Amino acid sequence: MKARISFLVSFGLAFSAMAGGTVLKAQDMEKKEVPQNLSVFPTGEPNTAYAEFFTGQSYLARLTKDAALNCPVSNVTFEPGCRNNWHSHTGGQLLIAVGGRGYYQEKGKPAQLLLPGDVVEIAPDVVHWHGAAPDSWFSHLAIECNPQANKNTWLDPVTDKEYQAATSASQSLSETAARHYNEWYPGGMAGNMAKTDPELAEIFGNFAFGETSQYGNLDTRSRILVTMAASIAVGSRSAYRNTLEAACANGISAVEIKEVLYHAVPYAGMATVEEMLPEANRFLLEKGVPLPLPRQSVVTPADRFEKGLAFQKSVFGAEHIDAMYEAAPRDQRHIQEYLSANCFGDYQTRPVFDAKTRELLTFAVLVSLGGCEAQVKGHIAGNLAVGNGKDTLLAVVTQLLPYIGYPRTLNGIACLNQVVPE
């Protein structure tokens, strides 16, 4: 009958499936503007040849031209709410979802949610329909099987009542949440949460992208970077993988992606970072990035302490760092030396990020770890010294709230208020 296979990773924080690409609210749907970044495939032209068999507007882009190959492949794009009639194929058909969120339904069976990467195998003569969700554009590749003998039999339209019943489990993001989500994931993301826990996916998606993402003055790039750092700190591979996708979609380079991991080592520890390295490496290799990346270190064993100490003093002030050394008991002075040579020398001197970005990343990691309030306050001072004001740090904490929870968020805000009183 039908087999459904997911080519993509099932993400623990698969709130993205609630948006599944370009999601439009009712007022947007009136415009019917075709999204240009729904998938990597062309949208094509209005599907006039088959318009009588569709409810709503669809678009068709034929991707293969060599008839001798006997494998016609087309990209079909549906506007929100668009679907084709009940129909069947004498030779069967393959569908590969490539953008947005849609549905497939066989006669007499529940509808199946389709997300990018999902494959539908339609057996010969099975009566079915497929199309977009009510609030999302949708694109799939249609592959005609057995083309020399395959014939379509078009049947009755899918009524509004049938369509509503089939898609009634669909929940949508608010207009604001959808807009912010699409900034992160313009091509959509696959995940299981919307299928198994649609209420949770809706609540989380609307909060993370509709409320916290609009607070403060952080740009999208900064939000992605601090969320990536927090995901590393809390040890969530699924959340981290999501941020990799967002980073790639928003021009964050491979070197910068790796640097967030490297930067987290002295704060979260190698045991935590090492768990995330395979995810980053797998992702970059999938994107065609050769590994290892170019070397970024600018220190040597001979000068790492000197350069690290200089960087440390440039952020926190020479008097403060000298006082820390003087206050350290003799048997604990080595920790101060490690901080200068290793934490700052080995890692912070790397030129990938400037001091402002590094202090934001450090703040995000420490707040997310929890139990690091003394260090959080120290790096609040460091952030202020390099030009990240209280409003920026409050925006960072707010951005991280959906991912790290209220206790750690409130502790971070308490530290912020102690260092910079209201």
WOFEN-V241054 format. One record per backbone hydrogen bond with DSSP energy under -1.0 kcal/mol. NH is the residue of the N-H (numbers start at 0). CO is the residue of the C=O. E is the energy in kcal/mol with one decimal. If there is no record, write none. Layout:
[[NH;CO;E] [NH;CO;E]]
This chain:
[[4;118;-1.1] [6;116;-1.2] [14;12;-1.4] [16;13;-1.6] [17;14;-2.2] [18;15;-1.4] [19;15;-3.4] [23;134;-1.9] [28;24;-2.3] [29;25;-1.0] [30;27;-1.5] [44;59;-1.9] [46;57;-2.6] [47;45;-2.3] [50;47;-1.0] [52;49;-2.1] [53;50;-1.8] [54;82;-3.1] [58;76;-2.4] [59;44;-3.0] [60;74;-2.2] [62;72;-2.7] [63;72;-1.2] [66;64;-1.1] [68;65;-1.6] [69;66;-1.4] [73;141;-2.0] [74;60;-3.2] [75;139;-2.9] [76;58;-2.3] [77;137;-3.4] [78;56;-2.1] [80;132;-2.0] [81;78;-2.5] [82;54;-1.7] [83;129;-1.9] [84;52;-2.5] [85;155;-2.4] [86;127;-2.3] [87;152;-1.3] [89;150;-2.4] [92;121;-1.8] [93;142;-2.2] [94;119;-2.3] [95;140;-2.0] [96;117;-2.5] [97;138;-2.5] [98;138;-1.5] [100;136;-1.6] [101;113;-2.3] [102;130;-2.8] [103;111;-2.0] [104;128;-2.4] [106;126;-2.6] [108;105;-2.3] [111;103;-3.5] [113;101;-3.1] [116;96;-3.2] [117;114;-2.5] [118;4;-1.6] [119;94;-2.9] [120;2;-1.2] [121;92;-2.9] [122;0;-1.0] [124;88;-3.2] [125;122;-1.6] [127;86;-2.5] [128;104;-1.9] [130;102;-2.0] [131;81;-2.5] [132;100;-2.2] [135;132;-1.1] [136;21;-1.8] [137;77;-1.9] [138;98;-2.6] [139;75;-2.2] [140;95;-3.0] [141;73;-3.3] [142;93;-3.0] [143;71;-2.0] [144;91;-1.1] [148;145;-1.4] [149;145;-1.2] [152;87;-2.3] [154;85;-3.0] [162;158;-2.9] [163;159;-2.8] [164;160;-2.2] [165;161;-2.2] [166;162;-2.0] [169;166;-2.2] [177;173;-2.9] [178;174;-2.1] [179;175;-2.3] [180;176;-2.8] [181;177;-2.6] [182;178;-1.1] [183;179;-1.4] [184;180;-3.2] [187;184;-1.5] [194;191;-1.1] [195;191;-2.5] [196;192;-3.3] [200;196;-2.4] [201;197;-2.2] [202;198;-2.5] [203;199;-3.0] [204;200;-2.5] [205;201;-2.4] [206;202;-1.9] [207;203;-3.4] [208;204;-2.1] [209;205;-1.2] [210;206;-1.3] [211;206;-2.3] [213;210;-1.1] [214;211;-1.1] [222;218;-2.2] [223;219;-2.4] [224;220;-2.4] [225;221;-2.5] [226;222;-1.9] [227;223;-2.5] [228;224;-2.2] [229;225;-2.3] [230;226;-2.4] [231;227;-1.8] [232;228;-2.1] [233;229;-2.4] [235;230;-2.0] [239;235;-2.2] [240;236;-2.8] [241;237;-2.0] [242;238;-1.9] [243;239;-1.6] [244;240;-1.8] [245;241;-2.2] [246;242;-2.7] [247;243;-2.4] [248;244;-2.0] [250;247;-1.0] [251;246;-2.4] [256;252;-2.4] [257;253;-2.4] [258;254;-2.1] [259;255;-1.8] [260;256;-1.0] [261;257;-2.3] [262;258;-3.1] [263;259;-1.4] [264;261;-1.0] [267;263;-3.4] [268;264;-1.9] [272;268;-2.1] [273;269;-3.2] [275;272;-1.3] [276;272;-1.4] [279;275;-2.1] [280;276;-2.9] [281;277;-2.6] [282;278;-2.3] [283;279;-2.7] [284;280;-2.4] [285;281;-2.2] [286;282;-1.4] [287;284;-1.6] [288;283;-2.9] [303;299;-1.8] [306;302;-2.9] [307;303;-2.2] [308;304;-2.7] [309;305;-1.9] [310;306;-2.1] [311;307;-2.6] [312;308;-2.5] [313;309;-1.7] [314;310;-1.3] [315;311;-2.6] [316;312;-1.8] [320;316;-2.0] [321;317;-2.9] [322;318;-2.2] [323;319;-1.8] [324;320;-2.0] [325;321;-2.4] [326;322;-2.2] [327;323;-1.1] [331;328;-2.1] [334;331;-1.2] [336;332;-2.0] [337;333;-2.5] [338;334;-2.4] [339;335;-2.0] [340;336;-2.9] [341;337;-3.0] [342;337;-1.3] [343;338;-2.3] [344;339;-1.4] [345;340;-1.1] [346;341;-1.1] [347;342;-1.2] [348;343;-1.3] [349;346;-1.3] [357;353;-2.3] [358;354;-2.4] [359;355;-1.7] [360;356;-2.4] [361;357;-2.6] [362;358;-2.4] [363;359;-2.4] [364;360;-2.4] [365;361;-2.7] [366;362;-2.5] [367;363;-1.8] [368;364;-2.0] [369;365;-1.5] [375;371;-2.9] [376;372;-2.5] [377;373;-1.8] [378;374;-2.3] [379;375;-1.6] [380;376;-1.8] [381;377;-1.5] [382;378;-2.4] [383;379;-2.5] [384;380;-2.0] [385;381;-1.4] [387;382;-3.0] [392;388;-2.1] [393;389;-2.6] [394;390;-1.7] [395;391;-1.9] [396;392;-2.4] [397;393;-2.2] [398;394;-2.4] [399;395;-1.9] [400;396;-1.1] [402;399;-1.7] [403;399;-2.1] [404;400;-2.3] [408;404;-1.4] [409;405;-3.4] [410;406;-2.2] [411;407;-2.2] [412;408;-2.3] [413;409;-2.4] [414;410;-2.1] [415;411;-2.0] [416;412;-2.6] [417;413;-1.7] [418;414;-2.2] [419;415;-2.8]]
